[in-house]
Amino acid sequence: MIADRINRLSPSQTMKISARAKELQRQGKSVVALSQGEPDFKTPDFICDAAIKAIKDGHHGYTVNTGTIELRELICGKLKEENQLEYSPDQIVVSNGAKQSLGFSILATINPGDEVIIPAPYWVSYPEMVKLAEGEPVILRTQVDNQFKMTPQELRNALTPKTKMLILCSPSNPTGSCYTREELSALAEVLADYPDVLVLSDEIYEYITYGNTHTSIGQISEDLKNRTLVINGFSKGFAMTGWRLGYLAAPKEIAEATARIQSQETSAPSSISQKAGEAAYSNPRDEIRKMRDAFQQRRDYVVSELSSIDGLTCFTPEGAFYVFPDVSSYLGTKTSDGETIENSTDLCMYLLEKHGLALVPGDAFGEPNGLRISFAASQEMLEDGVSRLKTGLAELA
């Protein structure tokens, strides 16, 4: 009864951890959840006020499938001013979240058998989206010594005549790594030899960077810009996760193809969310900077604490709100009950069941030696979580 394409998909490890954590909480057990990829801040008031006004003013109907012209023009202005990327409104498709933009743009460009290079650690949905489009995920495992950033040689080694796309996420979920302009230029030199390869650039964490400036790979050259699909949105930087508002900026042909899929699947996102998005891009970024500064303080605390744990290696992330420590020295150890920690999933389940700490295993991201810790939580919760982590690791032998 179930389509074959569904049988290719793997269940989400992050959802599994979250579901178990909520179950334990319902049982009355204390759980510190540092597994969520969601800012703990409220959406800024000026955005909420714009949405309330839109409701009262009667903006209750469907909008154009690709989003209101007002919002698409603001997106074009933002991309030009902040990213030095020139787009016209007909190259923008506003969607129900950046996740939808990713999924629909992959469906619009990937044919059965096309290879898509995905550097690991990767966001959990990338390989599954490629499988749903009947493409072939090619997982390129990167190295912790290089902060899990793909090198030009690693990219060249992964490219084949079947390669259709490279997925790039900077700042990265789950590692927090950011590619510099120089690093992107080096990758661009490799891609210059493969003019038919598209680049899907996930830039949803663009506003959450620490001490560096975000660079979009489309800025490197006009040739690369003309085959880059920029994915962005409002969820992370503006703390608008529940508003479900993202967008694609792409060559016109790809934007039109993606819009065609969207017209049959969902149509445009909420008219009220779009008015909120207009407010977000029409006002100064002061609230964003305040949130980023708070994240930076939390990051510094968590990295300092993790660095003090014997056998755990952790670099300082340059963006997003995650740390991704190497926990390989704890794999193969045993719990006090005599159970062996075979992999990072075992380690995370042990920490959750025995110590009430919810993290996400590196297995979910294609890197078995790591795990993801979100510092998008209060200082009090982070201190409690770090304490539980230290206690839990210390009990392994």
C-alpha positions in Angstrom: 0.0 0.0 0.0 2.9 2.3 0.6 4.9 3.9 -2.3 8.4 2.6 -2.8 9.9 6.1 -2.5 8.7 6.2 1.1 10.6 3.0 1.9 13.8 4.8 0.9 13.4 7.4 3.6 14.9 7.0 7.1 13.0 8.1 10.2 14.3 11.3 11.8 16.7 10.7 14.7 16.1 14.2 16.0 12.4 13.4 16.2 13.1 10.1 18.0 15.1 11.9 20.7 12.6 14.7 21.0 9.7 12.2 21.3 11.4 10.2 24.0 12.4 13.3 25.9 8.7 14.5 25.9 7.6 11.1 27.0 9.9 11.2 30.0 8.7 14.7 30.9 5.1 13.5 30.8 6.1 10.8 33.2 7.3 13.5 35.6 11.0 13.1 35.1 13.4 16.1 34.9 14.7 16.5 31.4 17.1 19.2 30.1 16.5 19.5 26.3 19.5 20.8 24.4 18.4 19.1 21.3 16.2 21.8 19.7 17.3 23.9 16.7 15.1 26.7 17.8 15.9 30.2 19.3 14.5 30.5 22.8 13.7 34.2 22.2 10.3 35.6 21.4 9.7 37.1 18.0 10.5 40.9 18.2 7.5 43.0 19.0 7.7 45.1 15.9 7.2 42.0 13.8 4.3 40.8 15.9 2.7 44.2 15.8 2.9 44.2 12.0 1.1 40.8 12.0 -1.6 42.0 14.3 -2.1 45.1 12.1 -2.4 42.9 9.1 -5.1 40.8 10.7 -7.0 43.9 11.8 -6.6 45.4 8.3 -8.1 42.4 6.7 -5.2 40.7 4.9 -6.9 37.4 5.2 -6.9 36.0 1.7 -4.6 34.0 -0.5 -1.6 35.9 -2.0 0.2 35.3 -5.3 1.7 31.7 -5.3 5.3 33.0 -5.1 4.6 35.5 -2.4 3.5 39.1 -2.4 5.4 41.5 -4.7 6.1 43.7 -1.7 7.9 40.9 0.2 9.7 39.7 -2.9 11.0 43.2 -3.6 12.2 43.5 0.0 14.0 40.2 -0.4 15.7 41.4 -3.6 16.7 44.6 -1.8 18.1 42.6 1.2 20.1 40.3 -1.1 21.6 43.2 -3.0 22.5 45.3 0.0 23.7 42.6 2.4 24.9 39.9 0.0 25.8 41.8 -3.2 23.5 39.5 -5.2 21.2 40.9 -7.9 17.8 39.3 -8.3 14.5 40.3 -9.7 11.2 39.5 -8.0 10.4 36.8 -10.6 13.5 34.9 -9.3 12.2 34.7 -5.8 9.8 32.1 -4.4 8.4 32.7 -0.9 7.5 29.4 0.8 6.2 27.9 4.0 9.6 27.8 5.6 13.1 27.4 4.2 12.7 23.6 4.6 10.0 23.7 2.0 12.2 25.8 -0.3 14.9 23.2 0.0 12.6 20.3 -0.7 10.7 21.8 -3.6 13.9 23.2 -5.3 15.5 19.7 -5.1 12.3 18.2 -6.6 12.5 20.8 -9.4 16.1 20.1 -10.3 17.0 16.4 -9.5 16.2 13.6 -11.9 16.3 9.9 -10.9 19.9 8.8 -10.6 21.4 12.3 -10.3 24.1 12.5 -7.7 24.0 15.2 -5.0 27.1 15.8 -3.0 26.3 16.4 0.7 29.3 17.2 3.0 28.9 15.5 6.4 28.1 16.4 9.1 24.9 17.5 7.3 21.4 18.6 8.3 19.3 15.5 8.7 16.8 16.2 6.0 19.2 16.8 3.0 19.8 13.1 2.1 16.2 12.2 2.6 15.0 15.1 0.3 17.4 13.8 -2.4 16.0 10.3 -2.0 12.5 11.6 -2.3 13.5 13.2 -5.6 14.9 9.7 -6.5 18.4 11.2 -6.6 21.5 9.6 -5.1 23.0 11.2 -2.0 26.8 11.2 -2.1 28.0 11.7 1.4 31.4 13.4 1.7 32.8 13.0 5.2 34.8 16.0 6.3 37.4 16.2 9.1 37.1 17.6 12.6 40.6 19.0 12.3 39.3 21.3 9.6 36.2 22.2 11.6 34.2 19.9 9.3 34.7 22.1 6.3 35.0 20.5 2.9 38.4 21.1 1.2 38.8 21.7 -2.6 40.5 18.3 -3.0 37.7 16.5 -1.1 35.1 18.2 -3.4 37.1 17.3 -6.6 37.3 13.6 -5.5 33.6 13.4 -5.0 32.6 14.9 -8.3 31.6 12.5 -11.1 29.9 12.8 -14.5 26.6 12.0 -12.7 26.9 14.9 -10.2 24.1 17.4 -10.5 24.3 19.4 -7.3 26.4 20.3 -4.3 24.6 21.2 -1.1 26.4 23.7 1.0 25.3 24.9 4.5 27.1 27.9 5.9 26.8 28.7 8.8 26.4 25.0 9.4 23.8 23.0 11.1 25.0 20.9 13.0 28.6 22.1 13.4 28.4 25.9 13.5 31.3 26.1 11.0 31.4 29.0 8.5 33.2 29.0 5.2 35.4 32.1 4.6 35.4 34.0 1.3 38.8 32.5 0.6 37.6 29.0 1.2 34.5 29.5 -1.0 36.8 30.9 -3.7 38.9 27.7 -3.6 35.8 25.6 -3.9 34.6 27.8 -6.8 37.8 27.1 -8.7 37.0 23.4 -8.6 33.4 23.9 -9.6 34.5 26.0 -12.6 35.6 22.7 -14.2 32.1 21.4 -13.8 29.8 24.0 -15.3 26.7 21.9 -15.1 26.8 21.3 -11.4 24.3 23.4 -9.3 25.0 24.6 -5.8 22.2 24.6 -3.2 23.3 27.2 -0.6 21.5 26.9 2.7 22.0 30.3 4.4 19.3 30.1 7.1 21.8 30.9 9.9 23.3 33.9 8.1 22.5 36.4 10.8 24.0 34.2 13.6 27.7 34.6 13.1 30.4 35.6 15.6 33.2 37.9 14.7 33.0 37.2 11.0 30.9 38.2 8.0 28.7 35.8 6.2 29.7 35.2 2.5 27.3 33.6 0.0 29.0 31.4 -2.5 27.0 33.2 -5.2 29.1 36.3 -4.6 32.3 34.6 -5.8 31.6 34.8 -9.5 28.8 35.6 -11.9 29.0 32.1 -13.4 28.5 30.5 -10.0 25.7 32.9 -9.1 23.9 31.8 -12.2 23.8 28.2 -11.0 23.4 28.8 -7.3 20.1 28.3 -5.5 20.1 30.5 -2.3 17.8 29.3 0.5 17.1 31.6 3.4 14.2 32.6 5.7 13.1 34.2 8.9 13.0 31.4 11.4 16.5 31.5 13.0 17.7 35.1 12.8 14.3 36.7 13.7 13.2 33.9 16.0 10.2 33.3 13.8 10.2 29.4 13.6 6.5 29.0 14.0 5.6 31.6 11.4 6.8 29.3 8.6 8.4 31.7 6.2 11.3 31.1 3.9 12.4 31.7 0.4 14.4 30.6 -2.6 16.4 33.0 -4.8 17.5 31.2 -8.0 17.9 31.5 -11.8 14.5 32.3 -13.3 14.1 28.9 -14.9 14.6 27.1 -11.6 12.4 29.6 -9.7 9.6 29.0 -12.1 9.9 25.3 -11.9 9.9 25.4 -8.1 6.9 27.7 -8.1 5.1 25.2 -10.3 5.5 22.5 -7.7 4.5 24.9 -4.9 1.3 25.9 -6.8 0.2 22.3 -6.8 1.3 21.4 -3.2 0.8 24.3 -0.9 0.5 27.6 -2.7 1.9 30.7 -0.9 2.5 30.9 2.8 0.2 32.7 5.2 -0.6 36.2 4.2 -0.1 37.3 7.8 3.3 35.7 8.0 4.3 37.5 4.8 3.3 40.9 6.4 5.5 39.9 9.4 8.3 39.2 7.0 7.9 42.6 5.4 8.3 44.2 8.8 11.4 42.1 9.5 13.2 43.2 6.4 12.0 46.8 6.6 13.5 47.6 10.0 17.0 47.8 11.5 18.6 44.6 12.6 19.0 45.7 16.2 17.0 42.9 17.7 18.9 40.4 15.7 22.2 41.7 17.0 21.0 41.4 20.6 20.0 37.8 20.2 23.3 37.1 18.4 25.3 38.6 21.3 23.4 36.5 23.8 24.1 33.4 21.7 27.8 34.3 21.7 28.0 34.5 25.4 26.3 31.1 25.7 28.6 29.6 23.1 31.7 30.8 25.0 30.4 29.3 28.2 29.5 25.9 26.7 32.8 25.6 24.7 34.8 26.5 27.8 33.0 23.8 29.9 33.2 21.2 27.2 36.9 21.8 26.8 37.4 21.0 30.4 36.1 17.4 30.0 38.8 14.8 29.5 38.5 12.9 26.3 36.1 15.4 24.6 37.3 17.6 21.8 35.4 20.7 20.8 36.2 23.6 18.5 34.6 27.0 18.8 31.8 27.4 16.3 31.8 30.5 14.2 28.0 30.6 13.6 24.6 29.1 14.3 23.8 28.0 17.9 25.3 24.5 18.1 28.5 22.9 19.3 29.5 19.6 17.8 32.1 17.9 20.0 34.0 14.8 19.1 33.1 12.0 21.6 34.9 9.1 20.0 36.9 8.4 23.2 33.6 7.5 24.9 32.5 5.0 22.2 33.2 1.5 23.3 32.9 2.4 27.0 30.4 0.7 29.4 27.6 2.1 31.6 27.3 1.1 35.3 24.7 -1.4 34.1 27.3 -3.1 31.9 25.8 -1.9 28.6 28.3 -0.9 25.9 28.1 2.5 24.2 28.6 1.3 20.6 27.8 4.7 18.9 26.7 8.2 19.4 23.1 7.2 19.4 23.7 4.8 22.3 25.5 7.7 24.1 22.6 10.1 23.6 20.0 7.5 24.7 22.1 6.7 27.8 22.4 10.4 28.7 18.7 10.9 28.2 17.5 7.8 30.0 20.0 7.9 32.9 20.7 11.6 33.3 17.7 13.4 31.7 19.8 15.2 29.1 18.5 15.4 25.5 21.1 15.8 22.8 21.2 14.7 19.2 23.6 11.9 18.1 26.1 12.6 15.4 24.8 9.4 13.6 21.8 11.5 12.6 24.2 13.9 10.8 26.5 11.4 9.1 29.3 11.8 11.7 29.3 8.9 14.1 32.0 10.4 16.4 30.1 13.6 17.3 26.9 14.8 18.8 25.1 18.1 18.6 24.4 20.4 21.6 22.2 23.4 21.1 23.0 26.5 23.2 19.7 28.1 22.2 18.6 27.8 25.8 18.8 29.8 29.0 22.0 30.1 30.9 20.4 28.2 33.8 19.4 25.3 31.5 22.8 25.3 29.9 24.5 25.1 33.3 22.2 22.2 34.4 22.8 20.4 31.0 26.6 20.7 31.3 26.5 19.4 34.8 24.4 16.4 33.7 26.8 15.8 30.8 29.9 15.8 33.0 28.2 13.4 35.5 27.0 11.1 32.8 30.4 10.9 31.0 32.3 10.4 34.3 30.2 7.3 35.0 31.3 5.6 31.8 34.2 3.2 32.1 
